[in-house]
Amino acid sequence: MSFLLTCPHCGVREVADFAFGGEVSVRPRETPTFRELSRYNYFRRNVAGVQREWWYHRSGCRTWFQAERDTRTNVVLRVGLPGELGAELGVGP
């Protein structure tokens, strides 16, 4: 399914111009245990609803940014550069 995504620098583009980078998640501490590292690398919340995600504009300015997207409808609520959207949405255990 195709949808539109707004790059913070280039504006509205077809989602095919971007690469999906996964859900935004909390990085483990400096020296994580094997369990913490495995959880960070392999387990995702994969919510049915609004989640914050990483996107890369591969066919444009080559910028990494975050988007809040409703996974049920693919409606993008807002986008921003890292740190611009405030506290992490739905990130936790």
ZIFENGI-V187697 format. One record per residue. N is the residue number from 1. RES is the residue in one letter. SS is DSSP state (2 for helix, 1 for strand, 0 for the rest). PSI is psi in whole degrees, -180 to 180 (none if undefined). OMEGA is omega in whole degrees, 0 to 359 (none if undefined). Layout:
# ZIFENGI-V187697
N|RES|SS|PSI|OMEGA ; N|RES|SS|PSI|OMEGA
This chain:
# ZIFENGI-V187697
1|M|0|133|182 ; 2|S|0|150|175 ; 3|F|0|172|180 ; 4|L|1|144|179 ; 5|L|1|141|181 ; 6|T|1|117|175 ; 7|C|1|136|179 ; 8|P|0|-23|181 ; 9|H|0|-40|189 ; 10|C|0|-13|180 ; 11|G|1|-161|186 ; 12|V|1|131|178 ; 13|R|1|161|174 ; 14|E|1|143|183 ; 15|V|2|-23|178 ; 16|A|2|-18|178 ; 17|D|2|-9|187 ; 18|F|0|161|172 ; 19|A|1|133|179 ; 20|F|1|131|182 ; 21|G|1|1|178 ; 22|G|1|174|179 ; 23|E|1|148|172 ; 24|V|0|128|179 ; 25|S|0|163|181 ; 26|V|0|127|178 ; 27|R|0|146|178 ; 28|P|0|167|180 ; 29|R|0|176|187 ; 30|E|0|-43|178 ; 31|T|0|85|185 ; 32|P|0|155|172 ; 33|T|0|167|178 ; 34|F|2|-40|180 ; 35|R|2|-45|179 ; 36|E|2|-42|180 ; 37|L|2|-42|178 ; 38|S|2|-44|180 ; 39|R|2|-44|180 ; 40|Y|2|-41|184 ; 41|N|2|-34|191 ; 42|Y|2|-19|184 ; 43|F|0|132|179 ; 44|R|0|153|179 ; 45|R|0|-40|177 ; 46|N|0|56|184 ; 47|V|0|152|171 ; 48|A|0|92|185 ; 49|G|0|-154|184 ; 50|V|1|128|174 ; 51|Q|1|155|177 ; 52|R|1|134|186 ; 53|E|1|156|173 ; 54|W|1|137|175 ; 55|W|1|147|180 ; 56|Y|1|126|181 ; 57|H|0|85|186 ; 58|R|0|-27|181 ; 59|S|0|19|182 ; 60|G|0|-117|187 ; 61|C|0|-4|179 ; 62|R|0|41|180 ; 63|T|0|139|170 ; 64|W|1|135|177 ; 65|F|1|173|180 ; 66|Q|1|148|177 ; 67|A|1|142|171 ; 68|E|1|117|187 ; 69|R|1|139|174 ; 70|D|1|113|185 ; 71|T|0|-17|179 ; 72|R|0|-32|186 ; 73|T|0|-10|186 ; 74|N|0|21|175 ; 75|V|1|124|179 ; 76|V|1|118|185 ; 77|L|1|-42|177 ; 78|R|1|158|179 ; 79|V|1|159|177 ; 80|G|1|162|175 ; 81|L|0|160|181 ; 82|P|0|129|180 ; 83|G|0|-15|183 ; 84|E|0|-23|185 ; 85|L|0|1|178 ; 86|G|0|-155|182 ; 87|A|0|149|182 ; 88|E|0|134|180 ; 89|L|0|118|173 ; 90|G|0|23|180 ; 91|V|0|132|179 ; 92|G|0|-169|183 ; 93|P|0|none|none
